[in-house]
Amino acid sequence: YGSIWREPGDGQLRMWYLARPRDLDDRRFFTSVCYATSTDGLHWTKPDLHLCDFWGNTANNVCFQPHWKSDKATGRFDTVSILHDPSESRPLRRYKMMTYQYAVPDKWNPKAAFPSGNYVAFSPDGFHWQEQSKPVFRLDHGIGDCMTLMHDTPRKRYTAFVKILSPEYGFYPKLREKVDDKIQIWDGKKYIFCSGENPVRRLRGISFSDDFVHWTKPKFILPTDKDDPPDIQMYNNTGFLYGNLYLGMAYVYHVDTTGGIDMQLIWSRDGEQWQRAFDRTPILPNGVDERDWDMGCHAMFTNPPIQMGDELWFYYGSQWKRHGGGQVKRHKPLFTGSGTAFGRAKLRLDGFV
C-alpha cells in the first residue's frame, strides 16, 4: 500500500509506501512507512532520512512508525494512504495521512492505550508527522483494515473509503475476539460467534470530513448483486477526480475460486453513489498463474493516476501468492525477495472507455 504525489515545481515524484519484515512473529520487527523519490517514474531512490531508528540505525528511508514498539507489544500498520493538500491554509497540515494500526498481541482490546483502528496524522513536509491520539474509526466497531483517501476538492471535503466487516449489506456490527481467535458479533441483544450461518464479509463504506479529524458514520457502497459470482467480496477501493466524474478501482477478492484480487473500474457523478462499470471485466487483471510476479493480489496506490505525456500511469503493489483460500497452489517466487513488489500499469489519456 502507498501513495505517490508529484511536486508542482520540479515534477519530482514522491512515494510513501508500507514496508514490513518477513517474520511478522518476531516483535523486534515492525511495519514502517517509507519514502522514495523519482524523476522519471521508473527509477526510484530511497534517501537516508535519519528520522527513525530501525535496529539501532537511522540511516534509512523510514519516515513514520507505529505507536507500539517494545519487547512486549508491537504496533503494525496494515494500510496507509496519504494526501498532498497544497491548498491547506495551515502549513502544518499540508500532508494528511490515514493508517490502519493494530497492536500485537492486543488487537481486539478496546481498552488498549491505542485501540486498533484508523488513525490520522498531519505533516508540513511529508516527513515529520503529528498523529492524533485516538482512532477515527475503530476495529471493535466493525471498521476493518483496508482504506484509502480522496480529496474531493469541488465539494471541499475529504473522503475515506473504509472496510466494514459485516454479515450483510446495511448491517453495522460490533465485533470482538474471544475464544481461540474466533470472532463474535453483536446481534442486537448479545454477542454470538460468527459461523457459516452468519459469516462476516468484507463490505465497502464511505465517510466524509471537513477537517480530516471528525468523520461521518460510513455508509455502505458497492454491494455485490446477482450478476456477481457468489464468492467475491469487495476488499478495498480507491477514488479520484477525473474531469467532471469520479473514477476509481474496486479490489475484487475471489475468495473460493482463485483466491486472488483484481481491479474493476468504478465511477460516480457525485462522489457518494458509486457503481461498477460496463460488464465488470477487470481493468487490471492478475498475471498469468505460475508465471508472472503479479499473479496473486493487487493493491492500487491510493493517489490519482500520474499523467506522463499522453499516458496515465497507475502504480500498484502485487505478489506471486494468493490472499487465502482459492484453489491455486502457492509456488516459489520467480524473483528474489519476499514475493511482493510494485508495478506500473498504463492507459492512454482518457482511455477508460
RODO-2510 file (C-alpha; in nm, 4 decimals, decimal comma):
residues 353
     n   res          X          Y          Z
     1     y     0,0000     0,0000     0,0000
     2     g     0,1098     0,3574    -0,0552
     3     s     0,0584     0,6924    -0,2278
     4     i     0,2524     0,8884    -0,4909
     5     w     0,2337     1,2641    -0,5441
     6     r     0,4114     1,4899    -0,7931
     7     e     0,5780     1,8114    -0,6816
     8     p     0,4235     2,1090    -0,8672
     9     g     0,7612     2,2781    -0,9150
    10     d     1,0212     2,0311    -1,0435
    11     g     0,7806     1,7471    -1,1197
    12     q     0,9590     1,5057    -0,8883
    13     l     0,7510     1,2053    -0,7846
    14     r     0,7339     1,1343    -0,4125
    15     m     0,6311     0,7885    -0,2910
    16     w     0,5229     0,6831     0,0564
    17     y     0,4844     0,3096     0,0891
    18     l     0,4335     0,0428     0,3511
    19     a     0,7196    -0,1943     0,4285
    20     r     0,7202    -0,4824     0,6703
    21     p     0,9594    -0,7675     0,7514
    22     r     0,9120    -1,1263     0,6504
    23     d     0,8955    -1,2584     1,0062
    24     l     0,5808    -1,0997     1,1472
    25     d     0,6016    -1,3094     1,4648
    26     d     0,9293    -1,1511     1,5734
    27     r     0,8334    -0,8481     1,7820
    28     r     1,1677    -0,6835     1,7172
    29     f     1,0276    -0,6182     1,3714
    30     f     0,7536    -0,3683     1,2994
    31     t     0,5875    -0,2201     0,9946
    32     s     0,7044     0,1206     0,8750
    33     v     0,6031     0,3921     0,6309
    34     c     0,8989     0,4504     0,3982
    35     y     0,9815     0,7165     0,1398
    36     a     1,1305     0,7188    -0,2113
    37     t     1,1658     0,9688    -0,4974
    38     s     1,1894     0,9536    -0,8762
    39     t     1,2307     1,1943    -1,1660
    40     d     1,1015     0,9610    -1,4382
    41     g     0,8596     0,7342    -1,2506
    42     l     1,0690     0,4245    -1,3231
    43     h     1,3929     0,4620    -1,1301
    44     w     1,3459     0,5263    -0,7598
    45     t     1,5848     0,6489    -0,4899
    46     k     1,5477     0,5674    -0,1195
    47     p     1,7186     0,8519     0,0699
    48     d     1,8639     0,8247     0,4197
    49     l     1,6291     1,0473     0,6184
    50     h     1,7799     0,9973     0,9666
    51     l     1,4349     1,0363     1,1204
    52     c     1,3515     0,6946     1,2688
    53     d     1,5529     0,4274     1,4412
    54     f     1,5405     0,0819     1,2862
    55     w     1,7572    -0,1815     1,4536
    56     g     1,9752     0,0890     1,6069
    57     n     2,0351     0,2754     1,2823
    58     t     1,8758     0,5955     1,1485
    59     a     2,0405     0,5779     0,8029
    60     n     1,7198     0,4608     0,6393
    61     n     1,4198     0,5886     0,4451
    62     v     1,1651     0,5334     0,7244
    63     c     0,9526     0,8418     0,7970
    64     f     0,6791     0,7057     1,0246
    65     q     0,6421     0,4171     1,2698
    66     p     0,3555     0,2707     1,4759
    67     h     0,2539     0,3663     1,8300
    68     w     0,3684     0,0474     1,9952
    69     k     0,7290    -0,0635     1,9947
    70     s     0,8568    -0,2629     2,2907
    71     d     0,9650    -0,6123     2,3909
    72     k     0,6096    -0,6975     2,4977
    73     a     0,3987    -0,5376     2,2267
    74     t     0,4434    -0,4327     1,8673
    75     g     0,2383    -0,1975     1,6554
    76     r     0,1716    -0,2734     1,2934
    77     f     0,0477    -0,0713     1,0008
    78     d    -0,1784    -0,2654     0,7705
    79     t    -0,2735     0,0149     0,5296
    80     v    -0,1507     0,3681     0,4601
    81     s    -0,2965     0,6456     0,2444
    82     i    -0,1570     0,9986     0,2110
    83     l    -0,2974     1,3227     0,0657
    84     h    -0,0890     1,6178    -0,0506
    85     d    -0,3082     1,9210     0,0149
    86     p    -0,1300     2,2383    -0,1101
    87     s    -0,4496     2,4424    -0,0649
    88     e    -0,4472     2,3796     0,3121
    89     s    -0,4235     2,7160     0,4934
    90     r    -0,2454     2,5629     0,7933
    91     p     0,1141     2,4832     0,6896
    92     l     0,1494     2,2075     0,9495
    93     r    -0,1326     2,0130     0,7786
    94     r    -0,0237     2,0282     0,4136
    95     y     0,0186     1,6499     0,4173
    96     k    -0,2505     1,4268     0,5627
    97     m    -0,2198     1,0594     0,6436
    98     m    -0,4544     0,7830     0,7492
    99     t    -0,3175     0,4499     0,8671
   100     y    -0,4794     0,1364     0,9964
   101     q    -0,2874     0,0258     1,3051
   102     y    -0,3286    -0,2679     1,5364
   103     a    -0,1415    -0,3811     1,8444
   104     v     0,0138    -0,7224     1,8851
   105     p    -0,0967    -0,9097     2,0914
   106     d    -0,3910    -0,6835     2,1946
   107     k    -0,5519    -0,6433     1,8534
   108     w    -0,9107    -0,6636     1,9809
   109     n    -0,8715    -0,4910     2,3170
   110     p    -1,0886    -0,1733     2,3089
   111     k    -0,9250    -0,0527     2,6334
   112     a    -0,5717    -0,0652     2,4989
   113     a    -0,3693     0,2548     2,5110
   114     f    -0,4042     0,2745     2,1325
   115     p    -0,7075     0,0676     2,0240
   116     s    -0,6841    -0,0947     1,6830
   117     g    -0,8323     0,1222     1,4105
   118     n    -0,7708     0,4018     1,1617
   119     y    -0,5589     0,6933     1,2863
   120     v    -0,4928     1,0279     1,1182
   121     a    -0,1732     1,2339     1,1194
   122     f    -0,0535     1,5674     0,9782
   123     s     0,2777     1,6911     0,8430
   124     p     0,4158     2,0122     0,6912
   125     d     0,6595     1,8272     0,4632
   126     g     0,5635     1,4584     0,4449
   127     f     0,8453     1,3615     0,6829
   128     h     0,7655     1,4967     1,0283
   129     w     0,4254     1,3676     1,1386
   130     q     0,1985     1,4607     1,4273
   131     e    -0,0541     1,1865     1,4952
   132     q    -0,3910     1,2148     1,6663
   133     s    -0,4047     1,0027     1,9813
   134     k    -0,7417     0,8342     1,9171
   135     p    -0,8608     0,6391     1,6132
   136     v    -1,1242     0,7993     1,3908
   137     f    -1,2599     0,4501     1,3085
   138     r    -1,2293     0,1508     1,5422
   139     l    -1,1911    -0,2193     1,4728
   140     d    -1,4284    -0,3223     1,7514
   141     h    -1,6942    -0,1021     1,5862
   142     g    -1,6732    -0,3123     1,2718
   143     i    -1,4328    -0,0971     1,0660
   144     g    -1,1540    -0,3136     0,9284
   145     d    -0,8089    -0,2623     0,7907
   146     c    -0,8243    -0,1603     0,4232
   147     m    -0,8992     0,2049     0,3448
   148     t    -0,7997     0,4791     0,1004
   149     l    -0,8354     0,8591     0,0887
   150     m    -0,9674     1,1027    -0,1713
   151     h    -0,9628     1,4836    -0,1630
   152     d    -1,2994     1,5928    -0,3006
   153     t    -1,1962     1,9483    -0,3892
   154     p    -1,5202     2,0526    -0,5721
   155     r    -1,7189     1,9718    -0,2576
   156     k    -1,4470     2,0928    -0,0193
   157     r    -1,4308     1,7732     0,1817
   158     y    -1,2163     1,4688     0,2448
   159     t    -1,3378     1,1190     0,1643
   160     a    -1,2355     0,7944     0,3311
   161     f    -1,3263     0,4608     0,1753
   162     v    -1,3280     0,2051     0,4571
   163     k    -1,3814    -0,1665     0,5075
   164     i    -1,6925    -0,2645     0,7028
   165     l    -1,6871    -0,6159     0,8492
   166     s    -2,0482    -0,7253     0,8456
   167     p    -2,2586    -1,0359     0,7843
   168     e    -2,4905    -0,8495     0,5487
   169     y    -2,5159    -0,5334     0,3431
   170     g    -2,6568    -0,2476     0,5517
   171     f    -2,5941    -0,4049     0,8937
   172     y    -2,3471    -0,2202     1,1133
   173     p    -2,1760    -0,4621     1,3529
   174     k    -1,9852    -0,4583     1,6777
   175     l    -1,7098    -0,7170     1,6874
   176     r    -1,4785    -0,8746     1,9389
   177     e    -1,2377    -1,1662     1,9531
   178     k    -1,2779    -1,4010     2,2478
   179     v    -1,2025    -1,7725     2,2336
   180     d    -0,9450    -1,9481     2,0107
   181     d    -0,9218    -1,6435     1,7833
   182     k    -1,2908    -1,6787     1,6947
   183     i    -1,4818    -1,3611     1,6152
   184     q    -1,8030    -1,2678     1,7960
   185     i    -2,0588    -1,0247     1,6567
   186     w    -2,3321    -0,8289     1,8374
   187     d    -2,6746    -0,9427     1,7129
   188     g    -2,8648    -0,6634     1,8882
   189     k    -2,9084    -0,8468     2,2178
   190     k    -2,5931    -1,0481     2,2779
   191     y    -2,2602    -1,1452     2,1246
   192     i    -2,2727    -1,4595     1,9117
   193     f    -1,9953    -1,6475     1,7342
   194     c    -1,9631    -1,5902     1,3610
   195     s    -2,0295    -1,9117     1,1737
   196     g    -2,1405    -2,0383     0,8348
   197     e    -2,4902    -1,9064     0,9034
   198     n    -2,3728    -1,5543     0,9865
   199     p    -2,0270    -1,5045     0,8350
   200     v    -1,8533    -1,1684     0,8485
   201     r    -1,7955    -1,0391     0,4949
   202     r    -1,5816    -0,7583     0,3603
   203     l    -1,8038    -0,4692     0,2525
   204     r    -1,7193    -0,1145     0,1480
   205     g    -1,8185     0,2076     0,3205
   206     i    -1,7686     0,5786     0,2556
   207     s    -1,7190     0,8593     0,5102
   208     f    -1,6682     1,2360     0,4789
   209     s    -1,4892     1,5035     0,6796
   210     d    -1,4431     1,8792     0,6604
   211     d    -1,1355     1,8881     0,8846
   212     f    -0,9844     1,5368     0,8497
   213     v    -1,0426     1,4742     1,2217
   214     h    -1,4205     1,4420     1,2584
   215     w    -1,5744     1,1884     1,0190
   216     t    -1,9303     1,0891     0,9369
   217     k    -2,0539     0,7396     1,0097
   218     p    -1,9645     0,5334     0,6993
   219     k    -2,2405     0,4485     0,4534
   220     f    -2,2376     0,1249     0,2567
   221     i    -2,1355     0,1394    -0,1096
   222     l    -2,0552    -0,1065    -0,3910
   223     p    -2,2749    -0,4013    -0,2950
   224     t    -2,2446    -0,7288    -0,4812
   225     d    -2,5510    -0,8491    -0,6711
   226     k    -2,6959    -1,1311    -0,8837
   227     d    -2,4515    -1,0580    -1,1659
   228     d    -2,1543    -1,1381    -0,9434
   229     p    -2,0089    -1,4822    -0,8760
   230     p    -2,1179    -1,5938    -0,5283
   231     d    -1,7670    -1,5971    -0,3827
   232     i    -1,6488    -1,2400    -0,4469
   233     q    -1,6046    -0,9737    -0,1799
   234     m    -1,5102    -0,6066    -0,2103
   235     y    -1,1723    -0,5959    -0,0408
   236     n    -1,0922    -0,2259    -0,0899
   237     n    -1,1407     0,0582    -0,3384
   238     t    -0,9899     0,3880    -0,4479
   239     g    -1,1457     0,7073    -0,5833
   240     f    -1,0174     1,0138    -0,7671
   241     l    -1,1431     1,3117    -0,9648
   242     y    -1,1236     1,2855    -1,3429
   243     g    -1,2812     1,5649    -1,5469
   244     n    -1,6377     1,6065    -1,4236
   245     l    -1,6527     1,2473    -1,2980
   246     y    -1,5184     1,0485    -1,0065
   247     l    -1,3403     0,7278    -1,1026
   248     g    -1,1691     0,4583    -0,9004
   249     m    -1,0715     0,0963    -0,8690
   250     a    -1,2521    -0,1746    -0,6745
   251     y    -1,0336    -0,4523    -0,5348
   252     v    -1,2368    -0,7655    -0,6111
   253     y    -1,1418    -1,0653    -0,3959
   254     h    -1,2262    -1,4085    -0,5398
   255     v    -1,2499    -1,5939    -0,2108
   256     d    -1,3272    -1,9532    -0,3103
   257     t    -1,2101    -1,9753    -0,6715
   258     t    -0,8665    -1,8249    -0,7380
   259     g    -0,8029    -1,6580    -0,4028
   260     g    -0,6712    -1,3558    -0,5952
   261     i    -0,7579    -0,9850    -0,6013
   262     d    -0,8009    -0,7995    -0,9314
   263     m    -0,9262    -0,4498    -1,0173
   264     q    -1,2601    -0,3344    -1,1600
   265     l    -1,3342     0,0220    -1,2714
   266     i    -1,5874     0,2170    -1,0614
   267     w    -1,7424     0,5597    -1,1193
   268     s    -1,9628     0,8216    -0,9573
   269     r    -2,1309     1,1504    -1,0512
   270     d    -2,1345     1,2981    -0,7011
   271     g    -1,8592     1,1177    -0,5089
   272     e    -2,1189     0,9427    -0,2933
   273     q    -2,3097     0,6913    -0,5078
   274     w    -2,0633     0,4539    -0,6745
   275     q    -2,1192     0,1994    -0,9485
   276     r    -1,9074    -0,0603    -1,1223
   277     a    -1,8571    -0,0032    -1,4919
   278     f    -1,9579    -0,1998    -1,8008
   279     d    -1,9569    -0,5793    -1,7781
   280     r    -1,7216    -0,5787    -1,4755
   281     t    -1,4289    -0,7156    -1,6694
   282     p    -1,1107    -0,6456    -1,4681
   283     i    -0,9426    -0,3247    -1,5823
   284     l    -0,6221    -0,4585    -1,4226
   285     p    -0,6322    -0,8405    -1,4281
   286     n    -0,3978    -1,0693    -1,2397
   287     g    -0,0863    -1,2004    -1,4079
   288     v    -0,0599    -1,5488    -1,5542
   289     d    -0,0670    -1,8312    -1,2976
   290     e     0,2660    -1,9921    -1,2155
   291     r     0,4497    -1,7370    -1,4288
   292     d     0,4009    -1,3684    -1,3501
   293     w     0,5094    -1,1795    -1,0393
   294     d     0,1620    -1,0246    -1,0025
   295     m    -0,0469    -1,3409    -1,0342
   296     g    -0,1878    -1,3046    -0,6831
   297     c    -0,3291    -0,9931    -0,5160
   298     h    -0,3278    -0,6345    -0,6447
   299     a    -0,3366    -0,3208    -0,4279
   300     m    -0,3531     0,0135    -0,6098
   301     f    -0,1608     0,3125    -0,4827
   302     t    -0,4228     0,5470    -0,3426
   303     n    -0,3421     0,8594    -0,5478
   304     p    -0,4974     0,9633    -0,8819
   305     p    -0,3149     0,8349    -1,1910
   306     i     0,0021     1,0224    -1,2843
   307     q    -0,0140     1,1857    -1,6291
   308     m     0,3051     1,1236    -1,8256
   309     g     0,2724     1,2831    -2,1687
   310     d    -0,0301     1,1253    -2,3376
   311     e    -0,0428     0,8353    -2,0899
   312     l    -0,1895     0,7738    -1,7460
   313     w     0,0378     0,5788    -1,5115
   314     f    -0,1050     0,3696    -1,2319
   315     y     0,1144     0,2219    -0,9617
   316     y     0,0163    -0,0898    -0,7742
   317     g     0,1555    -0,3436    -0,5346
   318     s     0,1120    -0,7127    -0,6016
   319     q     0,2549    -1,0525    -0,5207
   320     w     0,3037    -1,4032    -0,6511
   321     k     0,0860    -1,5681    -0,3854
   322     r    -0,2867    -1,5668    -0,3203
   323     h    -0,4538    -1,3917    -0,0297
   324     g    -0,6013    -1,7095     0,1124
   325     g    -0,8481    -1,9744     0,0144
   326     g    -0,8668    -2,0403    -0,3535
   327     q    -0,7545    -2,3455    -0,5428
   328     v    -0,4276    -2,2226    -0,6927
   329     k    -0,1313    -2,3648    -0,5037
   330     r     0,1425    -2,1367    -0,3833
   331     h     0,4760    -2,1719    -0,5519
   332     k     0,8297    -2,0426    -0,5275
   333     p     0,8626    -1,6802    -0,6434
   334     l     1,0338    -1,6179    -0,9731
   335     f     1,2482    -1,3360    -0,8340
   336     t     1,4495    -1,2815    -0,5190
   337     g     1,2796    -1,1151    -0,2265
   338     s     0,9658    -1,1704    -0,0249
   339     g     0,7312    -1,2240    -0,3183
   340     t     0,5918    -0,8686    -0,3127
   341     a     0,6792    -0,5788    -0,5447
   342     f     0,5471    -0,2601    -0,7024
   343     g     0,4418    -0,2360    -1,0654
   344     r     0,3288     0,0230    -1,3177
   345     a     0,0275    -0,0050    -1,5475
   346     k    -0,0567     0,2381    -1,8295
   347     l    -0,3614     0,3710    -2,0131
   348     r    -0,3747     0,6159    -2,2986
   349     l    -0,5008     0,9565    -2,1859
   350     d    -0,8798     0,9389    -2,1320
   351     g    -0,8532     0,5672    -2,2110
   352     f    -1,1038     0,4390    -1,9564
   353     v    -1,3629     0,3731    -2,2309
***
